[in-house]
């Protein structure tokens, strides 16, 4: 997290690509400088589109960099998350201290929903659910069904034995 904040607050000191900066090619150095320039513009402008316009870097390039270079992607995400949370928190405070109750009620609810979506670990509702399940009746039904099946099988076996027995109790042997 400190690494990400450094990238946002001091992008010029950040290596946003992998590898040793001493062994970078001129193209890699230029890319790192452009990434740092973009992060400075993002901090100044506040949105991805405005930072792209200010630096002349296309949005597809920024998205590709975010996917390819983890440090850059993390820095952009961290900035946007922190910036949006700050804005929401400031608005919630301003609205909460407002004298217009209609505006406060609607806006606080909207801000609450947005914050829950933005950072569920921090703002989500928490519920503890305890459940006791009684399975004795289900087990009893299974045992009863098994017993009925066993009795039916025994009856079939008894009928088979009766069919196999010769009339008059005699056997096949002379």
N, C-alpha and C positions, 0 to 999 in steps of 0.2 A: 504494500500500500504506500509506503514511503517512497518507493521507486516511482510509482505512478504519479504521486503528488509532485515529485521533483520534476517530472516531465512536463507537467502542466504549469508549474510555477516558474521553473527555470529551464525551458526547452533548449536553450543554447548550450547548457552543460550536459545535455543528455545524449547518449548514444542510442539511437532508436532502431538500429539495425544490429544483427548479430555479427560477431567477429571482432577482431582487434582493430581499432581505428587506425593504428599505424600501418596496417597492411591493406587498407581499403584502396580501391581504385578511385580515380578522380570522379567517376560517375557515382560511386557509392558515397563519397564525401558530399557531392552535390545533392544527392537524394536526401542524405541526413540533414543537410542545411535547409533544404526545402521543407522537410518534415518539421524541423524546429521553427521555421518561419510560419508554417501553417498553424502550429500550436500557439505561437505568439498572437497571430491574427485571430484565432479562435478565442483566446482570452480577451482580446480587445473588442471583437465584434459580437461575440456571444452566440452565434449560430453557425452551423456547418456551411450553409449557403453563403452567408456574408463573408466568412473566412476564405471560402473558395474564390469569391469575387475579388477580395482584397489581395490575395496572393497569386491569382491567375492559375491556380491548380484546379483541374476539373474534379467534379464530384466522383466520377468513376475511379479516378486515380486515388482519391482519398479512401474510398471504400476498398480498393485493391490493397493499398498500404495497410489499412486496418486489419485485413485478413492475413497478409504476408508477414507483417512485422508486429509481433505481439506487444512490444513496449509502446509503439505508436498507437495501436488500437486501444490498449489499456488506458493510455493517457487521454485520448479523445473521450472514451467512455467515462472515465473518472471526472473529467471536466464537465461533461454534459450532465452527469448525475448530480454532481455537487452544485452546479449552477442552477439546475432546475429545482433541486431541493431547497436551496437558499431562496429562490424566488417564491416558491410556494409557502415556505415558512414566513417570509416577510409579508406576503399577502394575507395569510391566515391571521397574523398578528394585527395587521392593519384592519382587516374586516372584523376581527373579534373585538377590537376596541372602538368600532364604529357605533354610531348612535342609531343607525337604521337596522332594526331587527330583521326585516325581510331579507335584506342583502346579506346580512351575517349568517342567517340560517342556511340559505341556499349555497353560498360560497364556501362555508365551512364544510358542508357535506360534500361538495364537489372536490374541495382540496383534500379531504379525508380519503375519498375514493382514489384520487390521483396518487396520493402518497402511498396508499396500500399497493397500488399497481407498480409504482416506481421502485419501492424498496420493501417487499413483503416481509423480509426478515425483521425489519425494524418496526413497521407500522401495521402489520396484519393483526386481525383479531385472533385471539388464542382461546381455545376451548379445551377443557380436559374432559374426556369422555370415559366413563367407567360403565361396564356392562357385565351383568351376571346372567349367564345362560343356564337354564335348567334342561339337562339332556336326559334325565331319568325316564320321562315319558316316551321319548324316542327310543331309548334302549329297550324299554319294556315292550314296545310294539315290535321291534326287531326280534326279540326273544320269543314273543307269541307267534310271529310268522314262522320263525325257524321251527318251533315246536309243532305247529300245524303241518309243516312240510315233512318233518320227521315221522309224524304219525301216519301221514298219507303214504310215505315210502314203506313203512312197516306193513301197512294194510296191503299194498301191492305185493310185497314179498310173501305175505301169508297166502294171498290168492294164488300166486305162482306155485308155492309149495303144495297147495291144495290140488291144483291142476296136475302137477307132476305125480302125485300119489295115485296109485292104482285103486280101483274100487275094491272094497272088502279088505283093505289093509295088507294085501299081498305085495310082494316085490317081484321084480323081473327074474330073479334067479330061481332055478328049480330046486 
